Amino acid sequence: METDSDETICSKCAKAGRVAICSGCEQSFCTKHFMKHRLYLSEQMDDLYEKYEIFQEDFNRDKFEHPLLSTIYAWERKSMRKIQDIADKAREDLRQCMIKTKTEVKISLDQINAQFEENERLDNFTEIDIQILTKRLEELRNLLEKPSSISIIQDKKSSSIIRGIQIIEQSIPIPEIESIESIQEHFVSVFGPCQLSEENRVVTHSNYRAGLSQISGHNSYSSGKHSIDFLIETKGSKNIFFGIQSSSNKTSSTFDHSIHGWWNLDYVIINGESEGGNNNEIIQTGDKVTLIIDCDNQQIQFEHHRTKRLVHLSIKLDVCPFPWKILIRLLNTNDCVRIL
């Protein structure tokens, strides 16, 4: 604040006289109003210092945020809601896929249970049945524990930083249980000394002197997989033949290339001729055997239950064309075989 000796009018009271001039606002004041002006400036300075202290306190407390921060928070909340919606949909899609898979698995489990009940009722299951059911159970467990038909993909079309995800289910059919059908068979006498009884389910060789007795089955087989169970009710010193023959060839004592089967587990007939093995007497009176005719895989299998052995032969259709029939040959008098 500066003073001037010249007489000047006071900017407040308009009186002439010696006054002071403020170098800040450049106004002239008389002595009275000069003092009031200085007091006013002091009050303003005090208010300013108070604002300074408040600012300093807010600064120390880190109370300042950029105005765009609220915009970022709003974007974050919106994005999180979007992500949550995508995740909720993916979880629901996955849940629906699992419900569908479990429904299909339940149907297969019911089929397996029915197979167990059928095996228990007929008591004709073999190692093949056990292998099939074991494999089937493993496949069903893997469908639930290691599902390969369900995957997650990202939305590659989206230009956003946040890309959506989607549940994709591939159509993988649940394999069905391989069915081995137990057939209602009965014998048909072809030639030789034999007698049929009990609705043709039992055949007995009646006269050793008359030589070979040859017996066929009534059914013909061209497709599917079928099992026929036999009980050796009586067996003499010579073996009994179990096998098949093409029904397109008339069964006789003459040589027939279509004949395939076993005189014993280690003595086979292939294309009508003996091949490999030996003629040891493994099959005995009281033994149970099963002949499995697998047309779909063009093979036959022979199971001896007491020794738990299973052997098989591949069949060439040009030698033994469909349809096939079972073939039994008896050599000893009183040899007796029953279809179970």
WOVEN-V995284 format. One record per residue. RES is the residue in one letter. SS is DSSP state (helix for helix, strand for strand, loop for the rest). PHI is phi in whole degrees, -180 to 180 (none if undefined). Layout:
((RES & SS & PHI) (RES & SS & PHI))
This chain:
((M & loop & none) (E & strand & -112) (T & strand & -114) (D & strand & -134) (S & strand & -82) (D & strand & -72) (E & strand & -77) (T & strand & -139) (I & strand & -78) (C & loop & -72) (S & loop & -71) (K & loop & -100) (C & loop & -106) (A & loop & 65) (K & loop & -94) (A & strand & -85) (G & strand & 155) (R & strand & -66) (V & strand & -137) (A & strand & -115) (I & strand & -111) (C & loop & -81) (S & loop & -73) (G & loop & -83) (C & loop & -94) (E & loop & 59) (Q & loop & -105) (S & strand & -96) (F & strand & -135) (C & loop & -77) (T & helix & -60) (K & helix & -63) (H & helix & -77) (F & helix & -63) (M & helix & -64) (K & helix & -66) (H & helix & -64) (R & helix & -66) (L & helix & -64) (Y & helix & -62) (L & helix & -64) (S & helix & -64) (E & helix & -66) (Q & helix & -63) (M & helix & -64) (D & helix & -62) (D & helix & -63) (L & helix & -65) (Y & helix & -66) (E & helix & -64) (K & helix & -63) (Y & helix & -61) (E & helix & -62) (I & helix & -63) (F & helix & -62) (Q & helix & -61) (E & helix & -66) (D & helix & -64) (F & helix & -63) (N & helix & -63) (R & loop & -86) (D & loop & 55) (K & loop & -90) (F & loop & -95) (E & loop & -126) (H & loop & -70) (P & loop & -59) (L & helix & -77) (L & helix & -62) (S & helix & -64) (T & helix & -66) (I & helix & -64) (Y & helix & -60) (A & helix & -64) (W & helix & -63) (E & helix & -62) (R & helix & -63) (K & helix & -66) (S & helix & -66) (M & helix & -64) (R & helix & -64) (K & helix & -65) (I & helix & -61) (Q & helix & -62) (D & helix & -64) (I & helix & -64) (A & helix & -64) (D & helix & -62) (K & helix & -66) (A & helix & -63) (R & helix & -63) (E & helix & -67) (D & helix & -62) (L & helix & -65) (R & helix & -62) (Q & helix & -66) (C & helix & -62) (M & helix & -67) (I & helix & -62) (K & helix & -63) (T & helix & -64) (K & helix & -63) (T & helix & -63) (E & helix & -67) (V & helix & -64) (K & helix & -61) (I & helix & -62) (S & helix & -66) (L & helix & -64) (D & helix & -64) (Q & helix & -65) (I & helix & -64) (N & helix & -62) (A & helix & -63) (Q & helix & -66) (F & helix & -60) (E & helix & -63) (E & helix & -66) (N & helix & -62) (E & helix & -67) (R & helix & -71) (L & helix & -89) (D & loop & 52) (N & loop & -126) (F & loop & -77) (T & loop & -127) (E & helix & -59) (I & helix & -64) (D & helix & -60) (I & helix & -64) (Q & helix & -62) (I & helix & -64) (L & helix & -68) (T & helix & -62) (K & helix & -62) (R & helix & -65) (L & helix & -64) (E & helix & -62) (E & helix & -64) (L & helix & -66) (R & helix & -64) (N & helix & -65) (L & helix & -61) (L & helix & -95) (E & helix & -85) (K & loop & -132) (P & loop & -67) (S & loop & -93) (S & loop & -88) (I & strand & -118) (S & strand & -144) (I & strand & -117) (I & strand & -123) (Q & strand & -95) (D & loop & -77) (K & loop & -77) (K & loop & -78) (S & loop & -72) (S & loop & -90) (S & loop & -74) (I & loop & -62) (I & loop & -90) (R & loop & -100) (G & loop & -73) (I & strand & -122) (Q & strand & -145) (I & strand & -84) (I & strand & -119) (E & strand & -113) (Q & loop & -84) (S & loop & -84) (I & loop & -118) (P & loop & -65) (I & loop & -75) (P & loop & -64) (E & loop & -83) (I & loop & -69) (E & loop & -67) (S & loop & -93) (I & loop & -112) (E & strand & -86) (S & strand & -83) (I & loop & -100) (Q & loop & -84) (E & loop & -107) (H & loop & -152) (F & strand & -83) (V & strand & -130) (S & strand & -70) (V & strand & -102) (F & strand & -161) (G & loop & 97) (P & loop & -80) (C & strand & -145) (Q & strand & -124) (L & strand & -104) (S & strand & -149) (E & loop & 50) (E & loop & 57) (N & loop & 64) (R & loop & -96) (V & strand & -126) (V & strand & -124) (T & strand & -132) (H & strand & -73) (S & loop & -107) (N & loop & -156) (Y & helix & -63) (R & helix & -63) (A & helix & -80) (G & loop & 87) (L & loop & -69) (S & strand & -110) (Q & strand & -122) (I & strand & -130) (S & strand & -109) (G & strand & -95) (H & loop & -77) (N & loop & -82) (S & loop & -115) (Y & strand & -127) (S & loop & -131) (S & loop & -154) (G & loop & 82) (K & strand & -130) (H & strand & -132) (S & strand & -125) (I & strand & -125) (D & strand & -96) (F & strand & -126) (L & strand & -118) (I & strand & -83) (E & strand & -75) (T & strand & -146) (K & loop & -142) (G & loop & -88) (S & loop & -80) (K & loop & -106) (N & loop & -76) (I & loop & -112) (F & strand & -94) (F & strand & -127) (G & strand & -178) (I & strand & -134) (Q & strand & -151) (S & strand & -69) (S & loop & -73) (S & loop & -75) (N & loop & -103) (K & loop & -76) (T & loop & -71) (S & loop & -154) (S & loop & -79) (T & loop & -76) (F & loop & -66) (D & loop & -136) (H & loop & -67) (S & loop & -79) (I & loop & -75) (H & strand & -138) (G & strand & 162) (W & strand & -135) (W & strand & -83) (N & strand & -159) (L & loop & -62) (D & loop & -110) (Y & strand & -131) (V & strand & -109) (I & strand & -118) (I & strand & -126) (N & loop & 56) (G & loop & 83) (E & strand & -120) (S & strand & -72) (E & strand & -149) (G & loop & 63) (G & loop & 68) (N & loop & -144) (N & loop & -106) (N & loop & -61) (E & loop & -85) (I & loop & -95) (I & loop & -76) (Q & loop & -129) (T & loop & -57) (G & loop & 92) (D & loop & -75) (K & strand & -110) (V & strand & -130) (T & strand & -131) (L & strand & -103) (I & strand & -108) (I & strand & -105) (D & strand & -107) (C & loop & -68) (D & loop & -62) (N & loop & -103) (Q & loop & 54) (Q & strand & -154) (I & strand & -126) (Q & strand & -131) (F & strand & -133) (E & strand & -115) (H & strand & -108) (H & loop & -70) (R & loop & -66) (T & loop & -93) (K & loop & 56) (R & strand & -104) (L & strand & -133) (V & strand & -122) (H & strand & -146) (L & strand & -133) (S & strand & -85) (I & loop & -116) (K & loop & -93) (L & loop & -69) (D & loop & -72) (V & loop & -95) (C & loop & -129) (P & loop & -71) (F & loop & -68) (P & loop & -81) (W & strand & -102) (K & strand & -132) (I & strand & -72) (L & strand & -137) (I & strand & -121) (R & strand & -127) (L & strand & -117) (L & loop & -118) (N & loop & -94) (T & loop & -62) (N & loop & 74) (D & loop & -57) (C & strand & -142) (V & strand & -127) (R & strand & -120) (I & strand & -83) (L & loop & -85))
